[in-house]
Amino acid sequence: MKNWVYIGSTADLRKRFQEHNTGNTRLTKAYKPYKLIYYEAYHDKGDARKREIELKKHGQKKEILFKQIENSLK
């Protein structure tokens, strides 16, 4: 399977990561196990959601991020 990258936001990263890796998230369980390679932390939920949408909808922003962490994506 081709490498698949999950982009999302949550208030509790540890809990959400565990949900994904135990298959408790219906839409993503086919891609488990997950490996955390990068995260950004925000104090404001609105800022976090704005960044998530930016990465999902603007390919150039995602490509810039992927270029910055390219060795981790291998």
CHARMM internal coordinates of N, CA and C (Angstrom, degrees):
IC EDIT
DIST 1 N 1 CA 1.4381
DIST 1 CA 1 C 1.5194
ANGL 1 N 1 CA 1 C 109.44
DIST 1 C 2 N 1.3200
ANGL 1 CA 1 C 2 N 115.95
DIHE 1 N 1 CA 1 C 2 N 139.53
DIST 2 N 2 CA 1.4562
ANGL 1 C 2 N 2 CA 121.04
DIHE 1 CA 1 C 2 N 2 CA 177.40
DIST 2 CA 2 C 1.5231
ANGL 2 N 2 CA 2 C 109.71
DIHE 1 C 2 N 2 CA 2 C -63.79
DIST 2 C 3 N 1.3259
ANGL 2 CA 2 C 3 N 116.72
DIHE 2 N 2 CA 2 C 3 N 148.57
DIST 3 N 3 CA 1.4603
ANGL 2 C 3 N 3 CA 119.63
DIHE 2 CA 2 C 3 N 3 CA 176.98
DIST 3 CA 3 C 1.5147
ANGL 3 N 3 CA 3 C 109.70
DIHE 2 C 3 N 3 CA 3 C -58.03
DIST 3 C 4 N 1.3095
ANGL 3 CA 3 C 4 N 116.19
DIHE 3 N 3 CA 3 C 4 N 135.52
DIST 4 N 4 CA 1.4532
ANGL 3 C 4 N 4 CA 123.22
DIHE 3 CA 3 C 4 N 4 CA -178.92
DIST 4 CA 4 C 1.5060
ANGL 4 N 4 CA 4 C 107.75
DIHE 3 C 4 N 4 CA 4 C -120.39
DIST 4 C 5 N 1.3094
ANGL 4 CA 4 C 5 N 117.13
DIHE 4 N 4 CA 4 C 5 N 133.35
DIST 5 N 5 CA 1.4573
ANGL 4 C 5 N 5 CA 122.07
DIHE 4 CA 4 C 5 N 5 CA -178.51
DIST 5 CA 5 C 1.5219
ANGL 5 N 5 CA 5 C 108.90
DIHE 4 C 5 N 5 CA 5 C -113.40
DIST 5 C 6 N 1.3136
ANGL 5 CA 5 C 6 N 116.27
DIHE 5 N 5 CA 5 C 6 N 126.10
DIST 6 N 6 CA 1.4532
ANGL 5 C 6 N 6 CA 122.19
DIHE 5 CA 5 C 6 N 6 CA 178.07
DIST 6 CA 6 C 1.5209
ANGL 6 N 6 CA 6 C 109.01
DIHE 5 C 6 N 6 CA 6 C -96.32
DIST 6 C 7 N 1.3091
ANGL 6 CA 6 C 7 N 116.15
DIHE 6 N 6 CA 6 C 7 N 132.93
DIST 7 N 7 CA 1.4650
ANGL 6 C 7 N 7 CA 122.21
DIHE 6 CA 6 C 7 N 7 CA 175.48
DIST 7 CA 7 C 1.5197
ANGL 7 N 7 CA 7 C 106.98
DIHE 6 C 7 N 7 CA 7 C -123.22
DIST 7 C 8 N 1.3209
ANGL 7 CA 7 C 8 N 116.94
DIHE 7 N 7 CA 7 C 8 N 126.27
DIST 8 N 8 CA 1.4563
ANGL 7 C 8 N 8 CA 120.46
DIHE 7 CA 7 C 8 N 8 CA 179.91
DIST 8 CA 8 C 1.5122
ANGL 8 N 8 CA 8 C 110.95
DIHE 7 C 8 N 8 CA 8 C -161.49
DIST 8 C 9 N 1.3113
ANGL 8 CA 8 C 9 N 115.28
DIHE 8 N 8 CA 8 C 9 N 174.40
DIST 9 N 9 CA 1.4621
ANGL 8 C 9 N 9 CA 119.97
DIHE 8 CA 8 C 9 N 9 CA 176.60
DIST 9 CA 9 C 1.5255
ANGL 9 N 9 CA 9 C 108.53
DIHE 8 C 9 N 9 CA 9 C -130.33
DIST 9 C 10 N 1.3150
ANGL 9 CA 9 C 10 N 114.82
DIHE 9 N 9 CA 9 C 10 N 150.60
DIST 10 N 10 CA 1.4614
ANGL 9 C 10 N 10 CA 121.18
DIHE 9 CA 9 C 10 N 10 CA -178.57
DIST 10 CA 10 C 1.5193
ANGL 10 N 10 CA 10 C 109.51
DIHE 9 C 10 N 10 CA 10 C -158.45
DIST 10 C 11 N 1.3117
ANGL 10 CA 10 C 11 N 116.00
DIHE 10 N 10 CA 10 C 11 N 156.54
DIST 11 N 11 CA 1.4600
ANGL 10 C 11 N 11 CA 120.84
DIHE 10 CA 10 C 11 N 11 CA 175.17
DIST 11 CA 11 C 1.5244
ANGL 11 N 11 CA 11 C 111.33
DIHE 10 C 11 N 11 CA 11 C -85.02
DIST 11 C 12 N 1.3279
ANGL 11 CA 11 C 12 N 117.49
DIHE 11 N 11 CA 11 C 12 N -17.50
DIST 12 N 12 CA 1.4689
ANGL 11 C 12 N 12 CA 121.77
DIHE 11 CA 11 C 12 N 12 CA -177.76
DIST 12 CA 12 C 1.5294
ANGL 12 N 12 CA 12 C 108.87
DIHE 11 C 12 N 12 CA 12 C -136.03
DIST 12 C 13 N 1.3096
ANGL 12 CA 12 C 13 N 116.46
DIHE 12 N 12 CA 12 C 13 N 91.51
DIST 13 N 13 CA 1.4627
ANGL 12 C 13 N 13 CA 122.30
DIHE 12 CA 12 C 13 N 13 CA -175.52
DIST 13 CA 13 C 1.5283
ANGL 13 N 13 CA 13 C 112.05
DIHE 12 C 13 N 13 CA 13 C -60.91
DIST 13 C 14 N 1.3150
ANGL 13 CA 13 C 14 N 118.14
DIHE 13 N 13 CA 13 C 14 N -44.84
DIST 14 N 14 CA 1.4739
ANGL 13 C 14 N 14 CA 120.29
DIHE 13 CA 13 C 14 N 14 CA -179.11
DIST 14 CA 14 C 1.5286
ANGL 14 N 14 CA 14 C 111.33
DIHE 13 C 14 N 14 CA 14 C -59.12
DIST 14 C 15 N 1.3307
ANGL 14 CA 14 C 15 N 115.82
DIHE 14 N 14 CA 14 C 15 N -46.13
DIST 15 N 15 CA 1.4591
ANGL 14 C 15 N 15 CA 120.43
DIHE 14 CA 14 C 15 N 15 CA -179.04
DIST 15 CA 15 C 1.5310
ANGL 15 N 15 CA 15 C 110.60
DIHE 14 C 15 N 15 CA 15 C -64.61
DIST 15 C 16 N 1.3132
ANGL 15 CA 15 C 16 N 117.79
DIHE 15 N 15 CA 15 C 16 N -46.09
DIST 16 N 16 CA 1.4684
ANGL 15 C 16 N 16 CA 121.45
DIHE 15 CA 15 C 16 N 16 CA -178.70
DIST 16 CA 16 C 1.5217
ANGL 16 N 16 CA 16 C 110.82
DIHE 15 C 16 N 16 CA 16 C -64.18
DIST 16 C 17 N 1.3018
ANGL 16 CA 16 C 17 N 118.11
DIHE 16 N 16 CA 16 C 17 N -40.79
DIST 17 N 17 CA 1.4620
ANGL 16 C 17 N 17 CA 122.72
DIHE 16 CA 16 C 17 N 17 CA 178.69
DIST 17 CA 17 C 1.5306
ANGL 17 N 17 CA 17 C 110.14
DIHE 16 C 17 N 17 CA 17 C -61.76
DIST 17 C 18 N 1.3299
ANGL 17 CA 17 C 18 N 116.14
DIHE 17 N 17 CA 17 C 18 N -43.18
DIST 18 N 18 CA 1.4612
ANGL 17 C 18 N 18 CA 120.67
DIHE 17 CA 17 C 18 N 18 CA 178.17
DIST 18 CA 18 C 1.5356
ANGL 18 N 18 CA 18 C 110.54
DIHE 17 C 18 N 18 CA 18 C -64.09
DIST 18 C 19 N 1.3206
ANGL 18 CA 18 C 19 N 117.58
DIHE 18 N 18 CA 18 C 19 N -40.86
DIST 19 N 19 CA 1.4649
ANGL 18 C 19 N 19 CA 121.07
DIHE 18 CA 18 C 19 N 19 CA 177.98
DIST 19 CA 19 C 1.5225
ANGL 19 N 19 CA 19 C 111.21
DIHE 18 C 19 N 19 CA 19 C -59.54
DIST 19 C 20 N 1.3047
ANGL 19 CA 19 C 20 N 116.36
DIHE 19 N 19 CA 19 C 20 N -42.90
DIST 20 N 20 CA 1.4642
ANGL 19 C 20 N 20 CA 120.16
DIHE 19 CA 19 C 20 N 20 CA 179.27
DIST 20 CA 20 C 1.5301
ANGL 20 N 20 CA 20 C 111.27
DIHE 19 C 20 N 20 CA 20 C -65.70
DIST 20 C 21 N 1.3133
ANGL 20 CA 20 C 21 N 117.12
DIHE 20 N 20 CA 20 C 21 N -45.38
DIST 21 N 21 CA 1.4640
ANGL 20 C 21 N 21 CA 120.08
DIHE 20 CA 20 C 21 N 21 CA -175.73
DIST 21 CA 21 C 1.5253
ANGL 21 N 21 CA 21 C 114.38
DIHE 20 C 21 N 21 CA 21 C -74.13
DIST 21 C 22 N 1.3120
ANGL 21 CA 21 C 22 N 117.85
DIHE 21 N 21 CA 21 C 22 N -19.59
DIST 22 N 22 CA 1.4611
ANGL 21 C 22 N 22 CA 119.83
DIHE 21 CA 21 C 22 N 22 CA 176.66
DIST 22 CA 22 C 1.5254
ANGL 22 N 22 CA 22 C 111.90
DIHE 21 C 22 N 22 CA 22 C -94.38
DIST 22 C 23 N 1.3340
ANGL 22 CA 22 C 23 N 116.60
DIHE 22 N 22 CA 22 C 23 N -0.02
DIST 23 N 23 CA 1.4573
ANGL 22 C 23 N 23 CA 120.22
DIHE 22 CA 22 C 23 N 23 CA 177.64
DIST 23 CA 23 C 1.5132
ANGL 23 N 23 CA 23 C 114.16
DIHE 22 C 23 N 23 CA 23 C 81.57
DIST 23 C 24 N 1.3140
ANGL 23 CA 23 C 24 N 117.73
DIHE 23 N 23 CA 23 C 24 N 16.06
DIST 24 N 24 CA 1.4635
ANGL 23 C 24 N 24 CA 121.56
DIHE 23 CA 23 C 24 N 24 CA -179.45
DIST 24 CA 24 C 1.5244
ANGL 24 N 24 CA 24 C 113.29
DIHE 23 C 24 N 24 CA 24 C -81.38
DIST 24 C 25 N 1.3154
ANGL 24 CA 24 C 25 N 117.19
DIHE 24 N 24 CA 24 C 25 N 0.11
DIST 25 N 25 CA 1.4603
ANGL 24 C 25 N 25 CA 121.63
DIHE 24 CA 24 C 25 N 25 CA 178.28
DIST 25 CA 25 C 1.5226
ANGL 25 N 25 CA 25 C 107.54
DIHE 24 C 25 N 25 CA 25 C -113.58
DIST 25 C 26 N 1.3175
ANGL 25 CA 25 C 26 N 116.00
DIHE 25 N 25 CA 25 C 26 N 107.38
DIST 26 N 26 CA 1.4636
ANGL 25 C 26 N 26 CA 123.07
DIHE 25 CA 25 C 26 N 26 CA -170.68
DIST 26 CA 26 C 1.5313
ANGL 26 N 26 CA 26 C 113.16
DIHE 25 C 26 N 26 CA 26 C -53.85
DIST 26 C 27 N 1.3224
ANGL 26 CA 26 C 27 N 117.98
DIHE 26 N 26 CA 26 C 27 N -46.55
DIST 27 N 27 CA 1.4589
ANGL 26 C 27 N 27 CA 120.74
DIHE 26 CA 26 C 27 N 27 CA -172.98
DIST 27 CA 27 C 1.5267
ANGL 27 N 27 CA 27 C 113.95
DIHE 26 C 27 N 27 CA 27 C -72.70
DIST 27 C 28 N 1.3091
ANGL 27 CA 27 C 28 N 117.80
DIHE 27 N 27 CA 27 C 28 N -20.73
DIST 28 N 28 CA 1.4652
ANGL 27 C 28 N 28 CA 119.63
DIHE 27 CA 27 C 28 N 28 CA -175.37
DIST 28 CA 28 C 1.5224
ANGL 28 N 28 CA 28 C 114.07
DIHE 27 C 28 N 28 CA 28 C -115.32
DIST 28 C 29 N 1.3280
ANGL 28 CA 28 C 29 N 118.84
DIHE 28 N 28 CA 28 C 29 N -0.85
DIST 29 N 29 CA 1.4636
ANGL 28 C 29 N 29 CA 118.94
DIHE 28 CA 28 C 29 N 29 CA -173.67
DIST 29 CA 29 C 1.5260
ANGL 29 N 29 CA 29 C 113.07
DIHE 28 C 29 N 29 CA 29 C -66.06
DIST 29 C 30 N 1.3166
ANGL 29 CA 29 C 30 N 118.74
DIHE 29 N 29 CA 29 C 30 N -22.71
DIST 30 N 30 CA 1.4652
ANGL 29 C 30 N 30 CA 121.23
DIHE 29 CA 29 C 30 N 30 CA 178.83
DIST 30 CA 30 C 1.5276
ANGL 30 N 30 CA 30 C 112.42
DIHE 29 C 30 N 30 CA 30 C -68.93
DIST 30 C 31 N 1.3252
ANGL 30 CA 30 C 31 N 116.62
DIHE 30 N 30 CA 30 C 31 N -15.97
DIST 31 N 31 CA 1.4673
ANGL 30 C 31 N 31 CA 120.46
DIHE 30 CA 30 C 31 N 31 CA -175.78
DIST 31 CA 31 C 1.5242
ANGL 31 N 31 CA 31 C 113.36
DIHE 30 C 31 N 31 CA 31 C -102.85
DIST 31 C 32 N 1.3211
ANGL 31 CA 31 C 32 N 117.94
DIHE 31 N 31 CA 31 C 32 N 2.98
DIST 32 N 32 CA 1.4635
ANGL 31 C 32 N 32 CA 119.83
DIHE 31 CA 31 C 32 N 32 CA -178.00
DIST 32 CA 32 C 1.5235
ANGL 32 N 32 CA 32 C 110.69
DIHE 31 C 32 N 32 CA 32 C -73.64
DIST 32 C 33 N 1.2825
ANGL 32 CA 32 C 33 N 121.28
DIHE 32 N 32 CA 32 C 33 N 158.27
DIST 33 N 33 CA 1.4488
ANGL 32 C 33 N 33 CA 126.63
DIHE 32 CA 32 C 33 N 33 CA 3.11
DIST 33 CA 33 C 1.5321
ANGL 33 N 33 CA 33 C 111.60
DIHE 32 C 33 N 33 CA 33 C -80.61
DIST 33 C 34 N 1.2967
ANGL 33 CA 33 C 34 N 114.28
DIHE 33 N 33 CA 33 C 34 N 153.03
DIST 34 N 34 CA 1.4593
ANGL 33 C 34 N 34 CA 121.54
DIHE 33 CA 33 C 34 N 34 CA 178.41
DIST 34 CA 34 C 1.5174
ANGL 34 N 34 CA 34 C 110.39
DIHE 33 C 34 N 34 CA 34 C -96.24
DIST 34 C 35 N 1.3146
ANGL 34 CA 34 C 35 N 114.52
DIHE 34 N 34 CA 34 C 35 N 153.48
DIST 35 N 35 CA 1.4575
ANGL 34 C 35 N 35 CA 121.92
DIHE 34 CA 34 C 35 N 35 CA 174.90
DIST 35 CA 35 C 1.5205
ANGL 35 N 35 CA 35 C 106.08
DIHE 34 C 35 N 35 CA 35 C -130.20
DIST 35 C 36 N 1.3166
ANGL 35 CA 35 C 36 N 117.61
DIHE 35 N 35 CA 35 C 36 N 121.99
DIST 36 N 36 CA 1.4551
ANGL 35 C 36 N 36 CA 121.60
DIHE 35 CA 35 C 36 N 36 CA 179.34
DIST 36 CA 36 C 1.5194
ANGL 36 N 36 CA 36 C 108.46
DIHE 35 C 36 N 36 CA 36 C -76.71
DIST 36 C 37 N 1.3273
ANGL 36 CA 36 C 37 N 115.99
DIHE 36 N 36 CA 36 C 37 N 120.15
DIST 37 N 37 CA 1.4684
ANGL 36 C 37 N 37 CA 119.33
DIHE 36 CA 36 C 37 N 37 CA -179.44
DIST 37 CA 37 C 1.5171
ANGL 37 N 37 CA 37 C 112.66
DIHE 36 C 37 N 37 CA 37 C -117.06
DIST 37 C 38 N 1.3254
ANGL 37 CA 37 C 38 N 116.99
DIHE 37 N 37 CA 37 C 38 N -16.25
DIST 38 N 38 CA 1.4587
ANGL 37 C 38 N 38 CA 119.20
DIHE 37 CA 37 C 38 N 38 CA -177.34
DIST 38 CA 38 C 1.5228
ANGL 38 N 38 CA 38 C 109.10
DIHE 37 C 38 N 38 CA 38 C -164.24
DIST 38 C 39 N 1.3154
ANGL 38 CA 38 C 39 N 116.81
DIHE 38 N 38 CA 38 C 39 N 142.33
DIST 39 N 39 CA 1.4641
ANGL 38 C 39 N 39 CA 120.34
DIHE 38 CA 38 C 39 N 39 CA 170.52
DIST 39 CA 39 C 1.5217
ANGL 39 N 39 CA 39 C 109.33
DIHE 38 C 39 N 39 CA 39 C -150.69
DIST 39 C 40 N 1.3103
ANGL 39 CA 39 C 40 N 115.31
DIHE 39 N 39 CA 39 C 40 N 157.16
DIST 40 N 40 CA 1.4537
ANGL 39 C 40 N 40 CA 123.07
DIHE 39 CA 39 C 40 N 40 CA 174.47
DIST 40 CA 40 C 1.5193
ANGL 40 N 40 CA 40 C 107.01
DIHE 39 C 40 N 40 CA 40 C -121.34
DIST 40 C 41 N 1.3193
ANGL 40 CA 40 C 41 N 117.51
DIHE 40 N 40 CA 40 C 41 N 141.03
DIST 41 N 41 CA 1.4602
ANGL 40 C 41 N 41 CA 121.89
DIHE 40 CA 40 C 41 N 41 CA 179.44
DIST 41 CA 41 C 1.5268
ANGL 41 N 41 CA 41 C 109.97
DIHE 40 C 41 N 41 CA 41 C -113.00
DIST 41 C 42 N 1.3134
ANGL 41 CA 41 C 42 N 115.56
DIHE 41 N 41 CA 41 C 42 N 137.16
DIST 42 N 42 CA 1.4628
ANGL 41 C 42 N 42 CA 122.29
DIHE 41 CA 41 C 42 N 42 CA 179.81
DIST 42 CA 42 C 1.5221
ANGL 42 N 42 CA 42 C 109.25
DIHE 41 C 42 N 42 CA 42 C -130.53
DIST 42 C 43 N 1.3174
ANGL 42 CA 42 C 43 N 116.59
DIHE 42 N 42 CA 42 C 43 N 144.21
DIST 43 N 43 CA 1.4629
ANGL 42 C 43 N 43 CA 120.82
DIHE 42 CA 42 C 43 N 43 CA 175.14
DIST 43 CA 43 C 1.5233
ANGL 43 N 43 CA 43 C 110.67
DIHE 42 C 43 N 43 CA 43 C -77.05
DIST 43 C 44 N 1.3140
ANGL 43 CA 43 C 44 N 116.95
DIHE 43 N 43 CA 43 C 44 N -30.06
DIST 44 N 44 CA 1.4583
ANGL 43 C 44 N 44 CA 121.90
DIHE 43 CA 43 C 44 N 44 CA -175.84
DIST 44 CA 44 C 1.5281
ANGL 44 N 44 CA 44 C 111.00
DIHE 43 C 44 N 44 CA 44 C -105.51
DIST 44 C 45 N 1.3124
ANGL 44 CA 44 C 45 N 117.36
DIHE 44 N 44 CA 44 C 45 N 126.34
DIST 45 N 45 CA 1.4622
ANGL 44 C 45 N 45 CA 122.78
DIHE 44 CA 44 C 45 N 45 CA -179.25
DIST 45 CA 45 C 1.5304
ANGL 45 N 45 CA 45 C 111.67
DIHE 44 C 45 N 45 CA 45 C -60.36
DIST 45 C 46 N 1.3269
ANGL 45 CA 45 C 46 N 116.64
DIHE 45 N 45 CA 45 C 46 N -37.23
DIST 46 N 46 CA 1.4633
ANGL 45 C 46 N 46 CA 120.70
DIHE 45 CA 45 C 46 N 46 CA 178.75
DIST 46 CA 46 C 1.5208
ANGL 46 N 46 CA 46 C 112.27
DIHE 45 C 46 N 46 CA 46 C -63.10
DIST 46 C 47 N 1.3303
ANGL 46 CA 46 C 47 N 116.32
DIHE 46 N 46 CA 46 C 47 N -40.03
DIST 47 N 47 CA 1.4623
ANGL 46 C 47 N 47 CA 120.53
DIHE 46 CA 46 C 47 N 47 CA 177.17
DIST 47 CA 47 C 1.5271
ANGL 47 N 47 CA 47 C 111.08
DIHE 46 C 47 N 47 CA 47 C -64.55
DIST 47 C 48 N 1.3231
ANGL 47 CA 47 C 48 N 116.03
DIHE 47 N 47 CA 47 C 48 N -41.12
DIST 48 N 48 CA 1.4658
ANGL 47 C 48 N 48 CA 120.17
DIHE 47 CA 47 C 48 N 48 CA 179.59
DIST 48 CA 48 C 1.5228
ANGL 48 N 48 CA 48 C 110.65
DIHE 47 C 48 N 48 CA 48 C -63.99
DIST 48 C 49 N 1.3162
ANGL 48 CA 48 C 49 N 116.46
DIHE 48 N 48 CA 48 C 49 N -44.12
DIST 49 N 49 CA 1.4697
ANGL 48 C 49 N 49 CA 120.94
DIHE 48 CA 48 C 49 N 49 CA -179.92
DIST 49 CA 49 C 1.5285
ANGL 49 N 49 CA 49 C 110.67
DIHE 48 C 49 N 49 CA 49 C -65.31
DIST 49 C 50 N 1.3239
ANGL 49 CA 49 C 50 N 117.04
DIHE 49 N 49 CA 49 C 50 N -38.93
DIST 50 N 50 CA 1.4590
ANGL 49 C 50 N 50 CA 121.29
DIHE 49 CA 49 C 50 N 50 CA 178.40
DIST 50 CA 50 C 1.5381
ANGL 50 N 50 CA 50 C 110.49
DIHE 49 C 50 N 50 CA 50 C -61.81
DIST 50 C 51 N 1.3193
ANGL 50 CA 50 C 51 N 116.60
DIHE 50 N 50 CA 50 C 51 N -42.35
DIST 51 N 51 CA 1.4643
ANGL 50 C 51 N 51 CA 121.05
DIHE 50 CA 50 C 51 N 51 CA 178.50
DIST 51 CA 51 C 1.5263
ANGL 51 N 51 CA 51 C 111.48
DIHE 50 C 51 N 51 CA 51 C -66.15
DIST 51 C 52 N 1.3332
ANGL 51 CA 51 C 52 N 117.01
DIHE 51 N 51 CA 51 C 52 N -41.05
DIST 52 N 52 CA 1.4608
ANGL 51 C 52 N 52 CA 120.99
DIHE 51 CA 51 C 52 N 52 CA 177.73
DIST 52 CA 52 C 1.5329
ANGL 52 N 52 CA 52 C 110.25
DIHE 51 C 52 N 52 CA 52 C -59.02
DIST 52 C 53 N 1.3094
ANGL 52 CA 52 C 53 N 117.30
DIHE 52 N 52 CA 52 C 53 N -47.56
DIST 53 N 53 CA 1.4637
ANGL 52 C 53 N 53 CA 121.41
DIHE 52 CA 52 C 53 N 53 CA 179.91
DIST 53 CA 53 C 1.5155
ANGL 53 N 53 CA 53 C 110.49
DIHE 52 C 53 N 53 CA 53 C -63.69
DIST 53 C 54 N 1.3226
ANGL 53 CA 53 C 54 N 116.79
DIHE 53 N 53 CA 53 C 54 N -40.83
DIST 54 N 54 CA 1.4655
ANGL 53 C 54 N 54 CA 121.42
DIHE 53 CA 53 C 54 N 54 CA 178.75
DIST 54 CA 54 C 1.5338
ANGL 54 N 54 CA 54 C 110.66
DIHE 53 C 54 N 54 CA 54 C -57.90
DIST 54 C 55 N 1.3289
ANGL 54 CA 54 C 55 N 116.96
DIHE 54 N 54 CA 54 C 55 N -44.94
DIST 55 N 55 CA 1.4594
ANGL 54 C 55 N 55 CA 120.24
DIHE 54 CA 54 C 55 N 55 CA -178.95
DIST 55 CA 55 C 1.5247
ANGL 55 N 55 CA 55 C 112.06
DIHE 54 C 55 N 55 CA 55 C -70.92
DIST 55 C 56 N 1.3228
ANGL 55 CA 55 C 56 N 117.55
DIHE 55 N 55 CA 55 C 56 N -33.16
DIST 56 N 56 CA 1.4597
ANGL 55 C 56 N 56 CA 120.85
DIHE 55 CA 55 C 56 N 56 CA -178.72
DIST 56 CA 56 C 1.5212
ANGL 56 N 56 CA 56 C 112.54
DIHE 55 C 56 N 56 CA 56 C -77.23
DIST 56 C 57 N 1.3194
ANGL 56 CA 56 C 57 N 117.51
DIHE 56 N 56 CA 56 C 57 N -34.55
DIST 57 N 57 CA 1.4622
ANGL 56 C 57 N 57 CA 120.06
DIHE 56 CA 56 C 57 N 57 CA -171.91
DIST 57 CA 57 C 1.5214
ANGL 57 N 57 CA 57 C 114.88
DIHE 56 C 57 N 57 CA 57 C -102.77
DIST 57 C 58 N 1.3127
ANGL 57 CA 57 C 58 N 117.41
DIHE 57 N 57 CA 57 C 58 N -18.10
DIST 58 N 58 CA 1.4604
ANGL 57 C 58 N 58 CA 120.30
DIHE 57 CA 57 C 58 N 58 CA -177.24
DIST 58 CA 58 C 1.5214
ANGL 58 N 58 CA 58 C 109.29
DIHE 57 C 58 N 58 CA 58 C -115.81
DIST 58 C 59 N 1.3233
ANGL 58 CA 58 C 59 N 115.25
DIHE 58 N 58 CA 58 C 59 N 96.41
DIST 59 N 59 CA 1.4576
ANGL 58 C 59 N 59 CA 121.31
DIHE 58 CA 58 C 59 N 59 CA -175.61
DIST 59 CA 59 C 1.5112
ANGL 59 N 59 CA 59 C 113.72
DIHE 58 C 59 N 59 CA 59 C -54.00
DIST 59 C 60 N 1.3269
ANGL 59 CA 59 C 60 N 117.09
DIHE 59 N 59 CA 59 C 60 N -34.72
DIST 60 N 60 CA 1.4593
ANGL 59 C 60 N 60 CA 120.05
DIHE 59 CA 59 C 60 N 60 CA -179.14
DIST 60 CA 60 C 1.5282
ANGL 60 N 60 CA 60 C 111.08
DIHE 59 C 60 N 60 CA 60 C -64.35
DIST 60 C 61 N 1.3271
ANGL 60 CA 60 C 61 N 117.26
DIHE 60 N 60 CA 60 C 61 N -41.02
DIST 61 N 61 CA 1.4725
ANGL 60 C 61 N 61 CA 120.57
DIHE 60 CA 60 C 61 N 61 CA 178.62
DIST 61 CA 61 C 1.5261
ANGL 61 N 61 CA 61 C 110.62
DIHE 60 C 61 N 61 CA 61 C -63.45
DIST 61 C 62 N 1.3318
ANGL 61 CA 61 C 62 N 116.07
DIHE 61 N 61 CA 61 C 62 N -41.63
DIST 62 N 62 CA 1.4639
ANGL 61 C 62 N 62 CA 120.52
DIHE 61 CA 61 C 62 N 62 CA 179.13
DIST 62 CA 62 C 1.5262
ANGL 62 N 62 CA 62 C 110.21
DIHE 61 C 62 N 62 CA 62 C -66.83
DIST 62 C 63 N 1.3032
ANGL 62 CA 62 C 63 N 117.52
DIHE 62 N 62 CA 62 C 63 N -40.93
DIST 63 N 63 CA 1.4642
ANGL 62 C 63 N 63 CA 120.39
DIHE 62 CA 62 C 63 N 63 CA 178.93
DIST 63 CA 63 C 1.5229
ANGL 63 N 63 CA 63 C 111.75
DIHE 62 C 63 N 63 CA 63 C -63.58
DIST 63 C 64 N 1.3220
ANGL 63 CA 63 C 64 N 117.00
DIHE 63 N 63 CA 63 C 64 N -38.37
DIST 64 N 64 CA 1.4716
ANGL 63 C 64 N 64 CA 120.75
DIHE 63 CA 63 C 64 N 64 CA 176.95
DIST 64 CA 64 C 1.5241
ANGL 64 N 64 CA 64 C 109.84
DIHE 63 C 64 N 64 CA 64 C -61.84
DIST 64 C 65 N 1.3300
ANGL 64 CA 64 C 65 N 116.56
DIHE 64 N 64 CA 64 C 65 N -46.42
DIST 65 N 65 CA 1.4682
ANGL 64 C 65 N 65 CA 120.19
DIHE 64 CA 64 C 65 N 65 CA 178.33
DIST 65 CA 65 C 1.5184
ANGL 65 N 65 CA 65 C 110.82
DIHE 64 C 65 N 65 CA 65 C -62.09
DIST 65 C 66 N 1.3229
ANGL 65 CA 65 C 66 N 117.31
DIHE 65 N 65 CA 65 C 66 N -46.88
DIST 66 N 66 CA 1.4653
ANGL 65 C 66 N 66 CA 120.68
DIHE 65 CA 65 C 66 N 66 CA -179.05
DIST 66 CA 66 C 1.5267
ANGL 66 N 66 CA 66 C 111.22
DIHE 65 C 66 N 66 CA 66 C -61.35
DIST 66 C 67 N 1.3125
ANGL 66 CA 66 C 67 N 117.74
DIHE 66 N 66 CA 66 C 67 N -34.74
DIST 67 N 67 CA 1.4702
ANGL 66 C 67 N 67 CA 120.71
DIHE 66 CA 66 C 67 N 67 CA 177.75
DIST 67 CA 67 C 1.5326
ANGL 67 N 67 CA 67 C 109.85
DIHE 66 C 67 N 67 CA 67 C -66.06
DIST 67 C 68 N 1.3245
ANGL 67 CA 67 C 68 N 116.23
DIHE 67 N 67 CA 67 C 68 N -37.76
DIST 68 N 68 CA 1.4730
ANGL 67 C 68 N 68 CA 120.48
DIHE 67 CA 67 C 68 N 68 CA -179.69
DIST 68 CA 68 C 1.5178
ANGL 68 N 68 CA 68 C 112.19
DIHE 67 C 68 N 68 CA 68 C -67.65
DIST 68 C 69 N 1.3326
ANGL 68 CA 68 C 69 N 117.12
DIHE 68 N 68 CA 68 C 69 N -28.59
DIST 69 N 69 CA 1.4715
ANGL 68 C 69 N 69 CA 120.18
DIHE 68 CA 68 C 69 N 69 CA -176.23
DIST 69 CA 69 C 1.5393
ANGL 69 N 69 CA 69 C 111.06
DIHE 68 C 69 N 69 CA 69 C -118.08
DIST 69 C 70 N 1.3249
ANGL 69 CA 69 C 70 N 116.80
DIHE 69 N 69 CA 69 C 70 N 26.07
DIST 70 N 70 CA 1.4621
ANGL 69 C 70 N 70 CA 121.14
DIHE 69 CA 69 C 70 N 70 CA -172.49
DIST 70 CA 70 C 1.5256
ANGL 70 N 70 CA 70 C 113.45
DIHE 69 C 70 N 70 CA 70 C -56.71
DIST 70 C 71 N 1.3115
ANGL 70 CA 70 C 71 N 119.90
DIHE 70 N 70 CA 70 C 71 N -36.98
DIST 71 N 71 CA 1.4674
ANGL 70 C 71 N 71 CA 120.71
DIHE 70 CA 70 C 71 N 71 CA 179.79
DIST 71 CA 71 C 1.5256
ANGL 71 N 71 CA 71 C 111.73
DIHE 70 C 71 N 71 CA 71 C -67.96
DIST 71 C 72 N 1.3291
ANGL 71 CA 71 C 72 N 116.69
DIHE 71 N 71 CA 71 C 72 N -31.80
DIST 72 N 72 CA 1.4579
ANGL 71 C 72 N 72 CA 120.72
DIHE 71 CA 71 C 72 N 72 CA 178.77
DIST 72 CA 72 C 1.5134
ANGL 72 N 72 CA 72 C 111.39
DIHE 71 C 72 N 72 CA 72 C -73.47
DIST 72 C 73 N 1.3101
ANGL 72 CA 72 C 73 N 118.38
DIHE 72 N 72 CA 72 C 73 N -24.05
DIST 73 N 73 CA 1.4624
ANGL 72 C 73 N 73 CA 122.42
DIHE 72 CA 72 C 73 N 73 CA -178.78
DIST 73 CA 73 C 1.5144
ANGL 73 N 73 CA 73 C 113.00
DIHE 72 C 73 N 73 CA 73 C -79.94
DIST 73 C 74 N 1.3291
ANGL 73 CA 73 C 74 N 117.34
DIHE 73 N 73 CA 73 C 74 N -10.62
DIST 74 N 74 CA 1.4706
ANGL 73 C 74 N 74 CA 120.62
DIHE 73 CA 73 C 74 N 74 CA -177.99
DIST 74 CA 74 C 1.5063
ANGL 74 N 74 CA 74 C 110.94
DIHE 73 C 74 N 74 CA 74 C -77.59
END
COOR INIT
IC SEED 1 N 1 CA 1 C
IC BUILD
